[in-house]
Amino acid sequence: MFEQELKTNQLISNKIDIFSLGVVLYYIACGNLPFDAETKEEQIEKIKQNYSELETHQLKILSQDGKDFISKLLDNSADDRPTAKTCLQDPWLKIDNEKD
């Protein structure tokens, strides 16, 4: 979990950068932080709940691929988050060069 990363100082892994990218993309998409809280403790509890349990209605302007991508980035388990290379292969980031 993200909290374990904080406690065990595993922030050296680039998986924390992937998580941070998810936070930034979420903020750009809806103008709110995905784990906004009044206290640090409340924020950690929200992170522990995992993104998949959070409301995604705020991301209504995004395609399902976009929502899925951000959800993967915000996974509270570093082991389950995609690598940077895998992120670049995500369907949401692929440019469709085919004309309709």
Backbone bond lengths (Angstrom), bond angles and torsions (degrees), N, CA, C in turn:
res aa  C-N    CA-C-N  psi(-1)  N-CA   C-N-CA  omega(-1)  CA-C   N-CA-C  phi
1 M - - - 1.440 - - 1.524 109.86 -
2 F 1.321 114.33 160.00 1.451 120.24 178.85 1.518 111.30 -56.87
3 E 1.336 115.94 -39.51 1.460 120.12 179.57 1.528 110.49 -61.39
4 Q 1.325 117.12 -38.70 1.459 120.61 177.53 1.522 110.58 -64.25
5 E 1.318 116.43 -37.78 1.453 119.86 176.63 1.527 110.18 -60.66
6 L 1.323 115.79 -40.92 1.458 119.71 179.12 1.524 111.19 -65.21
7 K 1.337 116.09 -46.43 1.462 120.56 -175.96 1.521 113.19 -71.57
8 T 1.329 117.30 -33.42 1.465 120.08 -176.38 1.520 112.41 -98.13
9 N 1.309 116.01 7.05 1.463 121.42 177.73 1.524 111.70 59.12
10 Q 1.316 117.58 38.04 1.455 121.84 177.16 1.531 111.11 -87.83
11 L 1.312 116.47 19.48 1.457 120.50 -178.73 1.526 111.93 -72.31
12 I 1.310 116.69 -5.21 1.454 121.08 179.63 1.526 110.30 -70.40
13 S 1.301 117.30 -28.05 1.458 122.43 178.72 1.523 110.38 -62.70
14 N 1.327 116.06 147.65 1.466 118.43 177.48 1.524 111.75 -73.60
15 K 1.328 117.52 -5.61 1.458 120.17 177.74 1.529 111.32 -65.67
16 I 1.315 117.86 -26.60 1.462 119.86 175.58 1.525 110.07 -71.27
17 D 1.327 116.68 -30.45 1.462 120.22 175.04 1.532 110.74 -66.82
18 I 1.320 116.14 -36.05 1.459 121.04 177.42 1.531 109.43 -64.52
19 F 1.329 116.43 -43.54 1.458 121.20 176.79 1.540 109.73 -59.61
20 S 1.327 116.23 -45.68 1.469 120.70 -179.78 1.522 111.14 -61.65
21 L 1.320 117.04 -38.45 1.461 120.74 176.52 1.528 110.19 -60.82
22 G 1.322 116.52 -40.70 1.458 120.10 177.09 1.520 112.00 -60.63
23 V 1.317 116.87 -41.50 1.467 121.37 178.05 1.530 110.23 -62.38
24 V 1.322 116.66 -45.38 1.471 121.05 -179.38 1.530 110.84 -64.15
25 L 1.331 117.29 -46.15 1.467 120.20 179.67 1.527 111.52 -63.03
26 Y 1.320 116.29 -40.47 1.465 120.30 177.40 1.525 109.68 -60.46
27 Y 1.326 116.53 -45.85 1.465 121.16 -179.05 1.532 111.10 -62.92
28 I 1.323 116.82 -43.19 1.469 120.65 178.89 1.525 110.23 -62.79
29 A 1.321 116.60 -40.03 1.459 121.42 -175.90 1.526 113.43 -70.41
30 C 1.328 117.54 -36.14 1.471 117.27 -173.78 1.522 114.88 -131.40
31 G 1.318 118.28 -4.81 1.461 119.77 176.68 1.510 115.21 81.51
32 N 1.317 117.59 6.47 1.464 122.29 178.16 1.516 109.23 -127.82
33 L 1.317 115.26 157.43 1.458 119.39 173.71 1.523 108.93 -83.01
34 P 1.326 117.87 141.98 1.459 119.73 -176.48 1.522 113.81 -67.37
35 F 1.305 117.55 -24.71 1.462 121.18 -176.72 1.525 110.02 -125.46
36 D 1.320 116.20 42.36 1.461 121.11 -177.53 1.529 110.22 -66.07
37 A 1.312 116.34 134.48 1.462 121.27 -179.19 1.523 109.24 -155.44
38 E 1.318 115.28 163.27 1.460 120.27 -179.45 1.519 112.42 -79.88
39 T 1.334 116.96 -29.37 1.462 119.83 -179.57 1.529 109.87 -127.27
40 K 1.314 114.99 160.74 1.465 120.44 178.10 1.524 110.92 -62.21
41 E 1.322 116.51 -38.31 1.460 121.03 -179.72 1.528 111.13 -63.35
42 E 1.339 116.67 -43.19 1.461 121.07 178.26 1.529 110.34 -64.34
43 Q 1.326 115.87 -38.35 1.459 119.99 179.44 1.526 110.78 -64.63
44 I 1.308 117.35 -43.12 1.464 121.25 178.54 1.523 110.18 -62.97
45 E 1.325 117.37 -39.21 1.467 120.47 177.72 1.524 111.05 -62.85
46 K 1.320 117.10 -40.70 1.463 120.71 178.61 1.525 110.62 -65.34
47 I 1.313 116.46 -39.88 1.466 120.31 178.37 1.525 109.59 -64.16
48 K 1.318 116.68 -41.28 1.465 120.94 -179.93 1.530 112.19 -63.18
49 Q 1.332 117.00 -25.66 1.465 120.98 178.73 1.525 111.23 -69.15
50 N 1.291 116.68 -20.38 1.464 124.75 -179.50 1.523 109.99 77.54
51 Y 1.305 114.42 146.87 1.464 120.61 -176.04 1.517 112.62 -62.00
52 S 1.302 118.15 -34.87 1.458 120.66 -176.27 1.519 111.93 -59.41
53 E 1.310 117.65 -19.24 1.451 121.08 179.16 1.531 112.47 -94.97
54 L 1.305 117.21 -3.71 1.461 120.47 179.98 1.515 110.65 -86.99
55 E 1.308 115.87 159.14 1.453 121.33 178.15 1.527 109.75 -68.55
56 T 1.321 116.60 135.71 1.463 120.32 177.37 1.524 111.71 -110.95
57 H 1.332 117.38 5.43 1.461 119.49 -179.40 1.529 111.51 -62.49
58 Q 1.319 116.61 -23.72 1.454 119.49 178.42 1.533 111.00 -69.75
59 L 1.313 116.08 -16.64 1.460 120.99 -179.93 1.527 111.09 -98.58
60 K 1.323 117.53 26.91 1.458 120.81 -173.65 1.526 113.55 -61.96
61 I 1.314 118.73 -20.02 1.460 119.78 179.84 1.523 112.23 -78.09
62 L 1.325 116.73 -12.19 1.458 120.92 -178.02 1.511 112.03 -91.21
63 S 1.318 114.95 151.26 1.461 120.42 172.24 1.532 108.62 -68.49
64 Q 1.314 116.60 167.44 1.459 120.24 176.85 1.528 110.29 -61.98
65 D 1.335 117.10 -35.74 1.471 120.23 176.77 1.528 110.88 -60.66
66 G 1.329 117.03 -40.42 1.461 121.04 178.48 1.515 112.24 -65.05
67 K 1.330 116.22 -43.60 1.462 120.91 178.02 1.527 110.57 -63.00
68 D 1.325 116.05 -42.84 1.469 120.24 179.79 1.524 110.85 -63.48
69 F 1.334 116.28 -40.87 1.466 120.79 -179.15 1.524 110.89 -62.81
70 I 1.326 116.67 -49.34 1.463 120.70 -179.72 1.524 110.11 -63.05
71 S 1.306 116.94 -38.96 1.459 121.05 178.21 1.525 111.07 -60.05
72 K 1.321 117.24 -42.81 1.475 121.03 178.26 1.526 111.10 -62.77
73 L 1.328 116.20 -40.46 1.468 120.21 -178.10 1.521 111.78 -66.80
74 L 1.333 116.43 -32.70 1.457 121.42 -176.10 1.522 113.45 -92.14
75 D 1.315 117.71 12.15 1.461 120.22 178.35 1.526 108.73 -60.68
76 N 1.333 117.38 133.91 1.457 119.46 -176.66 1.525 112.95 -75.77
77 S 1.309 118.22 -7.67 1.462 121.61 177.08 1.524 109.36 -100.78
78 A 1.308 116.48 115.92 1.462 120.59 -179.63 1.522 111.64 -57.75
79 D 1.324 116.38 -35.74 1.460 120.17 -179.74 1.517 112.55 -65.14
80 D 1.327 116.90 -27.50 1.458 120.85 -178.13 1.524 113.60 -92.16
81 R 1.325 117.52 -11.96 1.465 120.52 177.37 1.526 109.86 -72.35
82 P 1.320 117.32 147.39 1.465 119.13 178.54 1.520 111.73 -71.12
83 T 1.310 114.90 158.82 1.461 120.06 172.81 1.529 107.84 -79.06
84 A 1.315 116.59 168.50 1.465 120.54 177.00 1.531 109.73 -60.85
85 K 1.309 116.82 -40.48 1.466 120.91 179.79 1.522 110.90 -63.49
86 T 1.330 116.46 -42.84 1.460 120.46 178.14 1.528 110.55 -64.98
87 C 1.320 117.08 -37.65 1.467 120.52 177.60 1.528 111.10 -57.68
88 L 1.300 115.58 -41.94 1.467 119.38 -178.21 1.519 112.48 -67.03
89 Q 1.317 116.93 -18.47 1.466 121.46 178.50 1.527 112.60 -93.77
90 D 1.327 117.08 -1.49 1.456 120.38 -176.79 1.532 110.83 -64.75
91 P 1.329 116.97 140.17 1.473 120.62 -179.25 1.528 113.68 -55.79
92 W 1.332 117.31 -31.79 1.463 119.09 -178.35 1.528 112.04 -67.09
93 L 1.318 117.11 -27.73 1.459 120.56 -179.15 1.525 113.34 -93.60
94 K 1.300 116.10 -8.27 1.464 120.04 179.69 1.511 109.81 -74.44
95 I 1.316 116.17 137.67 1.455 121.83 175.93 1.518 107.75 -93.33
96 D 1.309 115.82 125.33 1.459 120.61 178.48 1.523 108.23 -85.00
97 N 1.322 116.06 104.89 1.462 120.73 -178.58 1.521 112.57 -84.34
98 E 1.307 117.54 -5.66 1.458 120.35 179.81 1.512 109.73 -80.41
99 K 1.315 115.23 137.28 1.465 119.88 177.20 1.512 109.37 -89.87
100 D 1.326 115.25 142.34 1.475 120.25 179.29 1.505 111.27 -70.41
